[in-house]
Amino acid sequence: MCAHAPSASSSASSSAGPRQWAGLAVLALPTLLLSLDASVLHLAVPQLGADLAPGPTQMLWIIDVYGFMIAGLLVPMGVLGDRVGRRRLLTIGAAAFGAASVAAACSTGPEMLIAARTLMGVAGATLMPSTLSLIGTMFRDPRQRGLAVGLWALTFSAGFALGPVVGGVMLRHLWWGSVFLLAVPVMGLLLVAAPFLLPEHRVPGAGRLDPAAVALALATTLPITYGVKELPVQGPRPAVVAAVALGVVAGAAFVRRQRRSPAPMLDLRLFRDRALTGALTILLFGAAVGGGIYLFAAQYLQLVQGLSPLTAGLWLLPAAAALGVGSLAAPIAARRLRPGHVVAAGLVVAAAGFLLLAQADAAWGPPPVVAGLALVFLGSSPATALGTDLVVGSAPQDKAGAASALGETSTELGVALGVAVLGSAGTAVYRDRLGAAVPADARDTLAGAVSAAGRLPAPVGDRLLASARDAFTAGMAAAALTCLVIALVLAVVAARALRHVPPTGRPGR
């Protein structure tokens, strides 16, 4: 969404051809892998928990350390891509991601899996800035770029659709670690096709990679997210408060260093654009509520309703289809309507989905939960597609890597924070409802309660399982109500912060 439209002649000369559209398919592969990873890992949580026996905090780190590392390293990797070449960094990251995925699949304990997921996050951070910045390079026409970003976002929904089904089949016949091996063929295809279909792009005089700034970025992200994760569980203990304080101080030092640097790693002037700042806010919190509630829904289907991973995956297909429909429809609607209005209307639809999920109980069955999740994904997809397009199109080419990294940082950090905050809040409600008069391994997670119930005499085990399922759905309802409030606030933010952004099809755009 650029402020000025190209002329008719320049639009024709900048129109993308068959090679660019084929290249878009290659650039969609990392996004496909990201959504595959998220959906299949959530399905694998019960088997993983039974095999490796991680504690509740370890389980949350297994799920979200990947997103935290990506969020902390995306901006440095965006600058690095501008310096060494975006295609080169993309291929290096693909090879590293495949290797780290094999290590995750072979993990023999929670610590090893957390370490492998950490390496996957480092490698993943090299992929995403190059992907979006190359889309901005290949598609200069605003309407074509909007469609390209919509198709890129559609790949995310394809991963959600394929992940549960493919992952469910693998979990039915193989061990939980097999789901990580899905990355190997995907990254292999990217490595083969990228040299032929993707242009190389370097920025002359790109900002240097500042090791101190990289360290400060990580020192900001990790302690704050640790504190946010642990606060609902531990309360305001000194270690938790100190972690948050450390992150705030590191963040202030990072901003100060960037302001004083003659060649900053992150140009803070980008944030002067109100539309870009609004889009980043929407991407952050929209990803948080979507990613957090998806974890609850996947566990509800398996642990409350007792479905197999494959059956649960099939039940999740309508939600993935809704995400795809919204991702494609939003750029088309934005040609005639203001993007802020499209995003706001979608978020109201998502709020209706959260309201439905907040009514769930153990006796409901899958259909209402799946319907609520489908409304959430349908309504939140315009925020992802149009917000990403705005971020990609708002920055000049010499800052495309950093701007793309900011958009991906918001999304990745949002998903990770959603899982951490909503997961921790749900755990707190679960513990409060279940009480202390249960086996120790049943107090923290529903998966632990299912395992404990299987070792008890039938009447006692059945009562424990019924109580644990009711406690879990109470936690899911509390999380859904929180998401409902956030979605409505974001709708107001979208309508106000993006109100001056015209439709993409308007002359002069």
N, C-alpha and C positions, 0 to 999 in steps of 0.2 A: 504494500500500500504506500506508494510514493506520493510525495506532495505535488509533483508535476508530471504530467503525462508526456510521453514521447509524441512527436508529430507522426502523421500518417506514414511518411516515408521511413522515419526511424523505427516505427513500430514494425513495419514490414521487414526491415533489415535485421531487427532484433528478434524476430519470431523464431521459436525453437523448431528444429527439424527432427527427423526420425532418430538421429543419433542421440540428441538430447533426451528425447522421451525414452529411448532404450537405456540411456545412462541413468534416468530417474529410477528405473527398475532396480539398477545396481545400488543406487543410494538408498533405496527403501529396505535393502537387506538388513542393515544394522537395526533399523526400527522394528522390522519383523522379529529379529532376534530378541530385542528388548522386551517386547510384549510376550513372546514365547517364554522367555525366562521368568517373567512375573507370574504368568498364569500357571505354568507347569510347576513352579516352585511352591505356590500356594497349595496346589493339589497334592504335592509330595510331602507336605508338612506332617500329616499323621504317620506315614511310614518312616520318615526321617526321624520324627520324635521317638518312635518305638525302637529304632535301630541304634541311634547315637545317644539317646537319652539326654538331650541338652536341657539345661535349666531354662526358665522363662526368659531371663535376660539374654542368655546365649541364643535362644531361638529368635528373639527379635533382632539380634546382631546378624544372625545368619540371613535373615530376610532382608534387612535394610542397610547393612554395611556397604553393599554394592552401590546403592543409590547415594549414600553419604560420600563415598570416595569420588564418585562421578561429580557430585555437586561441588566438592571442594577443588577438583582439578580441571573442570571444564574450561574455565576462563584461561588458565595457563596453557592448556592444550590448544585452545583457539588461537592464542598468540603464536604458539609454536608452529601450528599449521600455516599461518600466514608467513612465517619465516622460512620454514623448510619445504613447504609445498603441501597443499591440502590433500591432494591425492596420495602423496607419499606417506603422510601421517596416517591416512585412512588405511592403507594396506599394512603398515607396521602394526597398527592397533588391531587389525583383523587377525593377524598371525598370533599376536600375544593373547588375544581373547580366546582363541581356539585352544592354545596351550593351557591357559588357566582353567578353562572349562573341563579339560581332561583331568587336571589335578583335583577339581571339585568333585568330579564323578568318582574318583578313587579315594576320597577322604575316609579315614578310619576313626575320626573323633570330631567333636564339635569344634575344637580349636583349629584343627587342620582345615575344616570346611570354612570357618570364618576367615582364615588366612587366604584360602583360595578365592573366596568371594571378594576379599579385599583386592587381590590382584586382578580379578575380573573387572572391578570398578575402575582401577587405574587404566587398564586397557580400554574399557568402554569409554572413558573420558577422551580418548584420542579419536574415537569414531564419530561422535555426534556433532561436534562443531564443524568438522570437515563436511559432513553430510549436508547440513543446512546451508552453509556458506557456498558450497558448490551448486546447490539449487538456485541460490541467488545469482551466481555467475552464469549459469546455463540458461536461465529463464529471466530475461530482462523485461519482457512485456508484462505489465501488472496483472492482466487477466489470465495470461498463461501461467504466471507464477502462482496466482491464487489457486488455480486448478491443480498445479503441480504439488503445492503444499497440501491441498485437500487429498490428493491421491497418496501422498506420503503419509498423511495421517490415517488414511484408509488402511494402509499396511499395518498400522498398529492394531486396528480391529481385526484384520486377518490373522494376526498373531494370536489375539485372544480367542478367535474361533478355532484355529488349528491347534493351539497349545493344549487346551483341555482334552481334545479328542486324541491327538497324537500322544500327548503325555499320559492320558488315561490308558491307552493301549499299552504303552511302555511300562507303566506302573502295574498293570495287570499281569504282565508276563516277565518283567525284569525288575531289578532293584531300583531304589529311589534315585541313585546316582546316575542312572541312564538318562534322566531328563536333561542333564547338563551336556550330554554328548550331542544334543540337537544343534549346538553351536558349531560343531566341526564341519558338517557339509555346507551350512549357510556361509560361514566365513571362507571356506574353500572356494565356493562359487564367486564370492566377492573378489578374492585374490586373483582368480583367473580372468574375470571380465573387466575389472577396473582399468587396466592399462589400455584396453581397446576402446572403451566407451566414455571414460571420464577425462576431462581436460585437467592438466596440471595448472595450478594457480599459486603464485607467490606474490607477496606485496612488497615492492621495493621500500626499504627503510622501515619495515615492520618493527613494532616495539620489541625490545629485547626481552628474553625470558629472565625475569628477576628472581633468583632463588629465594631471597629473603621475602619477597612478596608472595611467592608460592607457599612458603612455610607459614606466613601469616594467614593466608587464605584457609589452609588446613587447620591452623590453630583457632580460627574463627568457627569453622563449620563443625568440626568433630566435638569439641567440648559443649557447644550449645545444644547440639542434637542429643548428646549423651544426657545432658541435664534435662532436656524436654522428655526424653524416654523414661528417665528414672524418677522424675518428680511425682507422677501419679502413683508410682509403686512404693517409693521410699519416703516420700514427703520431703520437706525442706531440710534435709540433713546437710551438715557442713560440706561434705564432699560434692553433693549435687549443686549446692549454691555456688561453691568455689568454681566448679566446671563452667557454669553459665557466666560467672563474672570473668573468668579467663577468656572465654570466647568473645565477650563484649569488648574487653580491653584489646584483644588481638584484632578485632574488626575495626576498632577506632584507629589502631596503628596502621592497618592496611590502607584505610581511606587516607590517612595523613601522608603515607608514603606515596600513594598514587598522585595526590594533589601536588606534591613537591617534585615529583620526577619529571624531567624534561621529555622522557619517552615512556609514559606509564604503561604498565601491562594492561590495565583497564582504564580507558578514557572515561572519567566520571561525567564528562559533559553529555554523554549519551542519555543520562537520566534527566536532562533538562526537557526532553521531549515528553510531554504529559501523556500522550497516547501510548508511547513505548512503556513508560512506567506503569500505566494502568494495565496494559497487556501483560507485563511481567507479573503484576500482582494477581491477575485473574488466572494466569497459568500456574502460579505457585499454589494458591489455595484451591483452585479447581482440581489440580492433580492430587492434592492432599485428600480431599473428600472422596474422590473416585477410587484412588488406590487403597485408602483405608477401608472403605465399605466393601470393596471386592474381596479382601481377605476374610472379612466376616462371612460374606455370602458363600465363599468356597468351603469354609469350615462348617457352616450351617448345613449345607447339602450333604457333606460326608459324615460329620460327627453327630449332628442332631437328627437328620433324616436317615442316616445309615446307608447312604448310597456309595457305590464303588467310585473310584476316581474317574473311570471311563463314563459311567452314567452321570456323574456330577458334571463332567465336561460337556456332555451332550445337552444337559439342562442349561448350561451357560451360553449355548450358541445364540439364542435370541438376543441376549444382551450384546454379544459381539456384533450381530447383524445390525442392531440399533446404532451402535457406535459407527459402523461403516456408513449407514444411511445418513446420519448427521454430518459426518466428515465430508461427504460429497455434496450434500444439499446446501451446506452453509456457504461455500464460495459462490454457488449459483445465486442464492438468495441475496448475497452481499453485492451483487451487480446492480440490484434495484433498490435495496434497502440499506440504510446505514449499518455498518458492521456492529456498532455498539448496540443497536436495537435487536439485531439478530442474536447476538450473544446474550443479552439480557432476557429475551424471550426464552431462549434455550435453558437458561439457568432456572427460570420459573418452572419449566417442565421437570428439570432435575429435582427441584424442591418437592414436587408432587411425588416423585419416586422415593425420596427419602421419607416423606410422610407415610407412604405405604409400608416401607421397611420398618418404620418405628412401631408399627402395630403387630409385628411378627411374634409368634410364640411357637413353642415346640410342636404343637398340634396342627399347625397350619398346612404343612406339606410344601413341596417345592414351588408350585405355580405362582402364588402371590409374591414370594421372594424374588423369583426370576423376573416377574413383571415389574416389580419395583426397581430392580437393578437395570432392566432394559430402559426404563424411563430416565434413570440417572445417566446412563451412557448416551442416550439420544439427546438429552438436554445439555450435557456437558461437552459434547463433541464440537459444537460451533466455537466454544471458547478456545479449544485446542487448535482447531484449524485456522480460524481467523486471527487469534492471538499470535500464533507462530508466523503467519504471513506478515502481520504488521511488524513483528520484530525483525524478520529477514529483510523486508523492504524498506525499513526506516533508516538503515545505516548506509553510509557510502561504502564502496567496495573495499577501501583500505581498512575499514573497521568491521567488515562482514564477519570475520572469524570471531571477534570478541562479542559482537551483537548476537550471533547465533549461539555462542556459548552461554550468554546470559539467558536466552530463551530456554535452552536445554537445562541450564542450572535450575531455573525456576521449576521446570517440570520434574526433574529428577529429585531435587530436594523436596518438592511438594509430595511426591509419592512416598519418599522415605519418611518424611515427617508425618504424613497421614497414617502410615502403618505404625509408626512409633507412638504417636500421641493417641490415636484412636485405639490402637491395640493395648496400650498401657491403661487407658481409661476403661476399656472393656474388661481388662483383667482386674482392675480395682472393683468394678461392679460385680464381677463374677465372684471374687473372694468375699465381698461383703454379703452377697446373697447366699453363698454356700455355707459360710460359717466355718468354725474351727473344728467341729466334731466330725471330721472326715479324715481319711488317710492322707498323710503328708503329700504324696505325689498327686493327689486329686485337687489340691487347693489352688494350684497355679494355673493349670490349663485344662480345657475340656478333654484334650487328648490324654492327659494324665488320669483324668477321672474314668475315661473309657477303659484304659488299661487296668486301673485299680478295680473297677467293677467286675472285670473278667476273672479276677483272682478271689472274689468273695462268693459266699453262698448265694444262690439265685435270688431269694427275696431281698437280701441286704444289698446285693449288687444292683438289682433293678431300681431300688429306692434311691441309691446313690446316683445312678445314671440319670434318673428322671429329675432329681434335684439339680444335678450339674447342667443338664440341658436347659432347664428353666433359667438357671443363673446365666448361662451363656447368652440366651436370647434376650435376657434383660440387658446385658452389656451391649448387645448389638442394637437394641432399641435406643439406648442412651447415645450410642455413637451416631445413629441415624438422625436423631433429633439435633445433635450438634451440627451435623452436616447440613441439615435443613436450614438452620439459621445462617450458616456460612454462605450457602447458595443464594439465599435471598439478599444478603448484604452484597455479594459479588454482582448480582443483577443490577443493583443500584450503582455500584462502582462502574460497571460496564456502560450503563446508560449515560452517566455523567462524564467519565474520563474519555470516552470515545465518541462523544456526541458531535465533535467537529470533524470526524473522519468521514468523508463522503463515500458513497457507493463506488465500487471499483469500475462499474460501467458508465459512470457519469463522464461526459465530455470534460476535458481539462484535467483529468486525473492522472 
